[in-house]
Amino acid sequence: MSVVYDCIVIGAGIQGSCTALQLVKKQQNTLLLEQFVLPHSRGSSHGQSRIIRKAYEEDFYTQMMQESYELWAQLEKEAGVELFRRTGLLVMGPENSGGFMKLKATMQRHKIPLELLEKQEFNQRIPNVNLTEGNEALIDTFAGVLYADRAVQAVQRLFKASGGVIADGQRVTSITPGEVVTVATSSAVYRAKSLVITAGAWANRVLKHTQLQLPLKVVKINVCYWKEKIPGTYSVGQNFPCFIQMEPKEGEYDIYGLPSNEYPGLMKEAGEHSRSLQSHHT
Ligand SMILES: Cc1cc2nc3c(=O)[nH]c(=O)nc-3n(C[C@H](O)[C@H](O)[C@H](O)COP(=O)(O)OP(=O)(O)OC[C@H]3O[C@@H](n4cnc5c(N)ncnc54)[C@H](O)[C@@H]3O)c2cc1C
């Protein structure tokens, strides 16, 4: 008779890997299943960097971030690797626009440290960037960059070191619910008392096996790299912050970016509809 795990987690992106790690820490015998051979670059969690921030419009995100920062610091300690670099986050948006005012109010309500930048101060603090006429700016001072690939690998390493099992290169092809859940993959059959699905953009495909469907919309995010106009100015080394331009004059997307770091002289930039229900998929 095959082993019955306490829990199977489907999907070894950052969500599934962290969930699996927390489960083994609670003495749950856990199997983490992944369709691709690890590490892979086909989900949402790959890439060198991500922004971490407390500046959100929604209360629940801002509230969650307190614990999130603590967990990242704990992970850095346990894994013995640097995962977070504080840079601050510059948020710019039209004054009196719904989005920017909401974000500012949420930060103030939760007493998140922030600096409001008047036009003159902005020019001194953020040289070589033009604040759009009619825009306001603030800095979320504790925001920064998370080293994404390094983080996923650190979590998976700790998970295995704590007794967790990873089976990669195995796509889940069926789920049979019951007191003991049976999960079949392209090459094996596993059983567990409970199941967590963290399949990212594939969530509804995996959920189909359970007859459940969620109102998710998968969006493609194009990542671009801007060449620094004035070399060195916009780099992590020069303390240039991560940034978000909310509701830019031309264009329907908020634009967010990170100081040059991954590739010398190139800033990472992407755009997204921040106010619609979505899941990320590259
Ligand atoms: C370009 C980009 C920039 C982003 N920037 C930021 C940022 O700056 N700050 C921030 O906080 N967030 C950012 N995000 C969002 C963040 O990266 C995602 O929310 C996060 O990575 C989602 O992780 P996940 O584990 O849910 O998904 P994924 O990493 O996609 O993991 C899902 C996993 O499930 C596996 N899977 C799916 N189906 C099956 C199956 N049938 N069998 C087995 N395995 C399966 C997949 O292969 C995949 O590995 C960004 C996302 C993108 C794409």
The ligand as an ORCA input file, in Angstrom:
! r2SCAN-3c Opt
* xyz 0 1
  C       6.134     39.654    -14.942
  C       5.603     39.591    -13.543
  C       5.963     40.560    -12.626
  C       5.466     40.503    -11.325
  N       5.865     41.440    -10.421
  C       5.491     41.329     -9.134
  C       6.011     42.206     -8.153
  O       6.820     43.079     -8.452
  N       5.603     42.033     -6.860
  C       4.733     41.036     -6.503
  O       4.404     40.914     -5.311
  N       4.233     40.189     -7.417
  C       4.604     40.302     -8.705
  N       4.135     39.420     -9.626
  C       3.197     38.401     -9.167
  C       3.902     37.204     -8.531
  O       5.088     36.896     -9.224
  C       2.912     36.046     -8.582
  O       1.768     36.409     -7.828
  C       3.475     34.762     -8.008
  O       4.696     34.403     -8.621
  C       2.446     33.660     -8.212
  O       2.996     32.454     -7.765
  P       2.196     31.097     -7.911
  O       2.950     30.092     -7.141
  O       0.764     31.334     -7.575
  O       2.195     30.798     -9.487
  P       3.289     30.049    -10.399
  O       4.653     30.521    -10.099
  O       2.835     30.176    -11.803
  O       3.205     28.560     -9.898
  C       2.190     27.675    -10.277
  C       2.861     26.346    -10.501
  O       1.869     25.343    -10.681
  C       2.379     24.429    -11.619
  N       1.274     23.653    -12.186
  C       0.230     24.122    -12.899
  N      -0.572     23.129    -13.300
  C      -0.032     21.988    -12.823
  C      -0.391     20.615    -12.920
  N      -1.467     20.200    -13.599
  N       0.398     19.698    -12.319
  C       1.507     20.083    -11.618
  N       1.898     21.365    -11.510
  C       1.147     22.318    -12.105
  C       3.045     25.340    -12.641
  O       3.928     24.657    -13.496
  C       3.727     26.346    -11.755
  O       5.050     25.971    -11.422
  C       4.590     39.460    -10.944
  C       4.232     38.483    -11.870
  C       4.731     38.540    -13.148
  C       4.347     37.461    -14.124
*
